[in-house]
Amino acid sequence: MWAKYLEGVRAVQAAKLLSNTRRWPQGLHYREELIISIFAPKSTWYRSFKSLFSTVEAHAPEMKAWLEKDITSRQEDMDVWGYSVNEYGEADLRDWLGQRGFLGSKAAEEAAEAESREQADRLERLEQQMQVQLARARQEQAEQERAAIYNRKKRKNTRR
């Protein structure tokens, strides 16, 4: 998850730079969510990746250093986590951050999760609207192309 998060952050920054310098592909509207969706579903990105890992980056240098290692020893796991298992997951990290006071109360977390879900839902609705608009624009373009072909054939036939 950490590697996906870092790649997602880098990709968003690179895309934003392209957009700001007007090098973003014409006809494709820049939206951060477009880039994010390559790495994870939007709700997962905002609820899990961004909320947890931005907290790690801001407040937990020892966890950040541990996450950046490819392989860790049992002792390193014990030093950071306080226990050692074969695989650590989102719940483990959430607990670890909560125990150290880096995450708010359960009610605050639930409110933040609800807000993230609402934001993801709004973004999803916006994306659906944009897809409908894009489909309409493509259909309109195809109709214009068909009309142009028809008119060319018609002119060609009238010249004979």
N, C-alpha and C positions, 0 to 999 in steps of 0.2 A: 504494500500500500504506500509506503513512504516513497519508493522510487517513482511510482505512478504520480503521486502528488507533486514531487519535484519536477518531473517532466511536464506535467500539466501546467504548473506555474511558469516554467520556462517557455512553453509553447504560447501561453496567454501573453506573456511579455513580448515575445517575438512578433506575434500577430498584431498586438497593439501598436508596436513600433511600425510595422508595415502599414497599418491603417493610418497612423498619425503622419507618416511621411508620404501618404498617397500612393503606396506601392502595393496595396491590397488589391486583389483581382477585381476588375470592374464587373459589375453585375452581381457580385456577392457581397451582401451587407455584412460588415464586421459585427459580430456579437461574441462576447466572451463565452457565452453558453455554447456556441457552436464549437469552439475549441475544447471546452471542458468535456462536452459529450463524447469526444474521442477517447478520453481517458476513463470516464466513469459516468454513470447516470447522474443527472444534475442533482437529484435529491441526495444521492450518496456523496457527491462532491461537497455539497454545502453542509450536510448533516454530520458527515464523518471526516472526510479528508480535511476540508478547510478548517472546521472548528477544532479538531484535535491537533492537527499538525501545525497550524499557525500558532496555537498555544505552546506546543513543544518548541517551535522556533523562537518564540518570544520569552519563554520563562524557564525552559528546562534544557540547558546546554548539555548536561550529562546524558539525557535521553536522546537528544539530537546526535551527539557523538556516537552513541550506541547504535542508533538507527542507520547511520552512515557506514557502519562496518558491514562487510560482506559476511564474515564469519566471526562469531564471538565464542569465547570460552565459557565454561560453566561458571567460573569465578567472575567473569565480567557480567554475566547475566545476574548472578547473585548480588554483585556490587550495585547494579542499577535497579533491577526489579525487586530484589529482596528474596527471590526464589528463582528456580530454574525449571523450565519446561522445554519440550522440543519446539513448540511454536507458540508465539504470542499473537493475540488477536486484538481487534478493536476494543472489546470489552476489557481486556487486560490494560490497555493503554488508558482507557477512560477511567478505570479504577485507580490506576497509578497517578494520573493527573489530579483526580478528585481527592485522593488521600493527601496530596501535597498542597491542597488548597488552590490549585490552578484552575479548577473548574468550579463554577458556582454551585449553589444548592441544587437539589434534585428538581425543585419547582422552577428554578431559573433555567436549568438545562432543558426541562420539558417545554418551557415557554420558547426558548431558543430553537428547539427542534420543531415546534409548531410553526414558528416564524419561517424557518428554513423550508419546511414543507410547503407553506403558503407561497413563498418566493419561487420554489421549484414549480409549483402548480401554475403560477402566473407566467413563468418563463415557458412552460410547456404549452400553455394556451397561446402565448405570443408566437411561439415556433409554429404551432398548427396554423395560426392565421397567416403567418408568412408563407407557409407551404401552400396554402390555398391561393394566396396572391401570386406566388410564383407559378403555380399551375395555370392560373388564369392568364398571366402574362405570356406563358409559353403557348397556350392555346390561341391567344390573340395573335402572337407572332406567326404561328403556323397558318392561321387563317389569312393573314396578310401575305404570306409567302404564296399560298395557294391562289389568292386573288391576283397577285403579280404574275404568276405563271399563266393563269387563265387569260389575263389581259395581253400578255406577250403573244400567246397563241392566237388570240382573237385579232390582234394587229397584224400578225404574220399572215393569217388567212385572208384578211381584207386587202392586203397588198397584192395578192395574187390575181 
